[in-house]
C-alpha cells in the first residue's frame, strides 16, 4: 500500500509544479500584452459609420411607420 501512496504523492508534486509553471508563464504573457488599440478604434468608428448611414436611410420610413401605428391606436378609442 505504501508504494502506491508514495507514487500518488510524487505525481501530485510533479503536477503541482507544472501547474505553477504554467500559471506563471500565462500571467507573464498576460502582463506583456499591449493590446490592439488602433484596431478597436477602427472597429468602433466603422460600426458608428454604418449605424449612422443605415439610420439616415431608414429614419423617414421608421418615422412614418411609427406615426401610422400611433394614429391607428388613436382610432381604436
N, CA, C and O of each residue as an XYZ file, in Angstrom:
308
protein
N       0.823     -1.192      0.000
C       0.000      0.000      0.000
C       0.867      1.257      0.000
O       0.493      2.260     -0.607
N       2.015      1.218      0.669
C       2.876      2.396      0.740
C       3.423      2.821     -0.611
O       3.452      4.022     -0.879
N       3.864      1.909     -1.488
C       4.398      2.355     -2.778
C       3.354      3.106     -3.617
O       3.687      4.063     -4.317
N       2.103      2.672     -3.544
C       1.052      3.355     -4.299
C       0.867      4.770     -3.755
O       0.745      5.724     -4.523
N       0.847      4.901     -2.441
C       0.675      6.211     -1.820
C       1.827      7.135     -2.182
O       1.618      8.305     -2.499
N       3.055      6.600     -2.133
C       4.220      7.417     -2.468
C       4.195      7.852     -3.932
O       4.570      8.980     -4.252
N       3.758      6.966     -4.815
C       3.699      7.345     -6.233
C       2.617      8.399     -6.465
O       2.790      9.281     -7.307
N       1.513      8.322     -5.739
C       0.472      9.334     -5.849
C       0.961     10.689     -5.350
O       0.681     11.722     -5.958
N       1.687     10.676     -4.249
C       2.213     11.919     -3.694
C       3.231     12.528     -4.650
O       3.212     13.737     -4.884
N       4.112     11.716     -5.201
C       5.105     12.250     -6.134
C       4.430     12.757     -7.417
O       4.871     13.755     -7.987
N       3.379     12.092     -7.874
C       2.640     12.564     -9.050
C       1.967     13.895     -8.754
O       1.916     14.775     -9.615
N       1.445     14.046     -7.528
C       0.813     15.306     -7.151
C       1.839     16.434     -7.126
O       1.552     17.545     -7.573
N       3.008     16.162     -6.616
C       4.054     17.188     -6.546
C       4.465     17.617     -7.954
O       4.617     18.810     -8.219
N       4.643     16.658     -8.852
C       5.021     16.980    -10.233
C       3.923     17.796    -10.903
O       4.209     18.785    -11.578
N       2.674     17.390    -10.722
C       1.553     18.112    -11.314
C       1.450     19.521    -10.759
O       1.194     20.469    -11.502
N       1.647     19.664     -9.457
C       1.579     20.992     -8.840
C       2.678     21.898     -9.378
O       2.439     23.083     -9.611
N       3.882     21.360     -9.581
C       4.980     22.157    -10.134
C       4.683     22.578    -11.573
O       4.947     23.717    -11.957
N       4.138     21.664    -12.359
C       3.805     22.003    -13.744
C       2.706     23.060    -13.796
O       2.773     23.977    -14.614
N       1.702     22.946    -12.941
C       0.639     23.942    -12.901
C       1.164     25.304    -12.467
O       0.750     26.333    -13.001
N       2.066     25.312    -11.509
C       2.655     26.571    -11.056
C       3.447     27.223    -12.182
O       3.353     28.434    -12.384
N       4.220     26.437    -12.913
C       4.988     26.973    -14.037
C       4.064     27.512    -15.123
O       4.308     28.586    -15.672
N       2.994     26.762    -15.435
C       2.049     27.210    -16.454
C       1.355     28.493    -16.013
O       1.125     29.393    -16.821
N       1.024     28.571    -14.730
C       0.368     29.761    -14.181
C       1.275     30.978    -14.309
O       0.833     32.041    -14.745
N       2.541     30.827    -13.933
C       3.497     31.933    -14.032
C       3.711     32.353    -15.487
O       3.796     33.544    -15.786
N       3.797     31.367    -16.394
C       4.007     31.658    -17.801
C       2.801     32.405    -18.381
O       2.966     33.362    -19.137
N       1.598     31.966    -18.027
C       0.373     32.601    -18.515
C       0.294     34.052    -18.057
O       0.020     34.938    -18.866
N       0.530     34.309    -16.775
C       0.421     35.669    -16.267
C       1.546     36.571    -16.759
O       1.346     37.778    -16.896
N       2.716     36.016    -17.026
C       3.780     36.853    -17.595
C       3.423     37.255    -19.024
O       3.695     38.383    -19.435
N       2.816     36.343    -19.784
C       2.367     36.695    -21.135
C       1.226     37.706    -21.076
O       1.162     38.623    -21.895
N       0.340     37.539    -20.122
C      -0.799     38.445    -19.986
C      -0.331     39.854    -19.630
O      -0.878     40.835    -20.132
N       0.669     39.957    -18.773
C       1.212     41.257    -18.396
C       1.895     41.945    -19.573
O       1.850     43.170    -19.689
N       2.529     41.161    -20.448
C       3.260     41.717    -21.577
C       2.341     42.124    -22.731
O       2.784     42.811    -23.651
N       1.085     41.717    -22.699
C       0.158     42.018    -23.788
C      -0.178     43.503    -23.810
O      -0.625     44.058    -22.807
N       0.036     44.135    -24.939
C      -0.229     45.558    -25.080
C      -1.619     45.833    -25.643
O      -2.177     46.905    -25.411
N      -2.177     44.888    -26.371
C      -3.493     45.081    -26.958
C      -3.400     45.724    -28.328
O      -2.338     46.181    -28.750
N      -4.521     45.748    -29.005
C      -4.572     46.290    -30.356
C      -5.534     47.466    -30.366
O      -6.633     47.373    -30.915
N      -5.124     48.568    -29.763
C      -5.982     49.742    -29.626
C      -6.367     50.328    -30.989
O      -7.546     50.614    -31.195
N      -5.441     50.521    -31.925
C      -5.856     51.075    -33.211
C      -6.891     50.207    -33.929
O      -7.779     50.730    -34.602
N      -6.781     48.907    -33.789
C      -7.760     48.014    -34.399
C      -9.141     48.201    -33.802
O     -10.133     48.240    -34.530
N      -9.216     48.317    -32.482
C     -10.513     48.514    -31.828
C     -11.103     49.880    -32.159
O     -12.318     50.012    -32.304
N     -10.255     50.889    -32.277
C     -10.745     52.222    -32.655
C     -11.342     52.162    -34.058
O     -12.395     52.747    -34.313
N     -10.675     51.461    -34.959
C     -11.180     51.328    -36.318
C     -12.525     50.594    -36.335
O     -13.438     50.995    -37.058
N     -12.651     49.533    -35.552
C     -13.912     48.797    -35.491
C     -15.031     49.691    -34.966
O     -16.134     49.684    -35.512
N     -14.760     50.452    -33.923
C     -15.779     51.337    -33.345
C     -16.188     52.416    -34.344
O     -17.377     52.695    -34.499
N     -15.217     53.022    -35.019
C     -15.536     54.071    -35.995
C     -16.329     53.526    -37.177
O     -17.265     54.170    -37.649
N     -15.955     52.339    -37.656
C     -16.680     51.757    -38.785
C     -18.103     51.383    -38.383
O     -19.039     51.588    -39.156
N     -18.271     50.840    -37.185
C     -19.606     50.495    -36.719
C     -20.464     51.740    -36.573
O     -21.630     51.743    -36.965
N     -19.898     52.788    -36.015
C     -20.629     54.052    -35.875
C     -21.035     54.601    -37.241
O     -22.156     55.083    -37.407
N     -20.144     54.534    -38.204
C     -20.450     54.995    -39.553
C     -21.569     54.198    -40.198
O     -22.459     54.763    -40.833
N     -21.519     52.874    -40.030
C     -22.572     52.033    -40.604
C     -23.927     52.323    -39.966
O     -24.933     52.442    -40.667
N     -23.956     52.435    -38.652
C     -25.216     52.709    -37.956
C     -25.773     54.064    -38.392
O     -26.975     54.196    -38.618
N     -24.919     55.053    -38.508
C     -25.359     56.384    -38.934
C     -25.913     56.346    -40.358
O     -26.948     56.950    -40.638
N     -25.232     55.644    -41.250
C     -25.688     55.555    -42.636
C     -27.035     54.833    -42.724
O     -27.942     55.289    -43.419
N     -27.161     53.721    -42.027
C     -28.421     52.966    -42.056
C     -29.541     53.786    -41.429
O     -30.657     53.805    -41.947
N     -29.255     54.466    -40.320
C     -30.276     55.278    -39.659
C     -30.734     56.434    -40.551
O     -31.920     56.762    -40.589
N     -29.795     57.047    -41.263
C     -30.142     58.153    -42.163
C     -31.086     57.681    -43.268
O     -32.037     58.378    -43.623
N     -30.820     56.513    -43.798
C     -31.656     55.970    -44.872
C     -33.016     55.517    -44.336
O     -34.039     55.740    -44.984
N     -33.036     54.881    -43.151
C     -34.250     54.261    -42.634
C     -35.113     55.203    -41.802
O     -36.279     54.892    -41.558
N     -34.589     56.334    -41.360
C     -35.326     57.206    -40.434
C     -36.667     57.691    -40.974
O     -37.654     57.632    -40.242
N     -36.756     58.165    -42.213
C     -38.071     58.623    -42.683
C     -39.121     57.506    -42.709
O     -40.278     57.714    -42.345
N     -38.698     56.339    -43.138
C     -39.646     55.211    -43.195
C     -40.043     54.772    -41.790
O     -41.215     54.486    -41.546
N     -39.109     54.715    -40.881
C     -39.429     54.333    -39.497
C     -40.348     55.361    -38.849
O     -41.245     55.001    -38.087
N     -40.129     56.628    -39.148
C     -40.984     57.692    -38.606
C     -42.410     57.544    -39.109
O     -43.361     57.686    -38.341
N     -42.562     57.257    -40.407
C     -43.912     57.104    -40.952
C     -44.596     55.852    -40.395
O     -45.801     55.872    -40.145
N     -43.857     54.782    -40.200
C     -44.436     53.558    -39.610
C     -44.914     53.850    -38.191
O     -46.021     53.457    -37.823
N     -44.105     54.530    -37.395
C     -44.488     54.853    -36.022
C     -45.703     55.794    -36.005
O     -46.621     55.610    -35.206
N     -45.703     56.788    -36.879
C     -46.824     57.735    -36.930
C     -48.122     57.016    -37.319
O     -49.165     57.247    -36.708
N     -48.058     56.158    -38.319
C     -49.239     55.398    -38.738
C     -49.740     54.478    -37.630
O     -50.947     54.329    -37.438
N     -48.820     53.867    -36.907
C     -49.216     52.977    -35.805
C     -49.908     53.761    -34.697
O     -50.939     53.336    -34.176
N     -49.337     54.904    -34.342
C     -49.951     55.722    -33.286
C     -51.294     56.281    -33.720
O     -52.219     56.365    -32.912
N     -51.413     56.664    -34.986
C     -52.695     57.149    -35.491
C     -53.738     56.025    -35.468
O     -54.903     56.261    -35.148
N     -53.319     54.820    -35.804
C     -54.249     53.686    -35.771
C     -54.694     53.392    -34.341
O     -55.853     53.047    -34.112
N     -53.783     53.526    -33.379
C     -54.136     53.285    -31.982
C     -55.118     54.357    -31.488
O     -56.009     54.060    -30.692
N     -54.958     55.590    -31.952
C     -55.904     56.659    -31.558
C     -57.285     56.419    -32.131
O     -58.281     56.819    -31.528
N     -57.364     55.765    -33.296
C     -58.638     55.480    -33.912
C     -59.417     54.383    -33.210
O     -60.631     54.280    -33.386
N     -58.736     53.556    -32.412
C     -59.394     52.458    -31.703
C     -60.259     52.996    -30.578
O     -61.315     52.427    -30.303
N     -59.860     54.046    -29.933
C     -60.595     54.577    -28.785
C     -61.887     55.081    -29.205
O     -62.657     55.570    -28.379
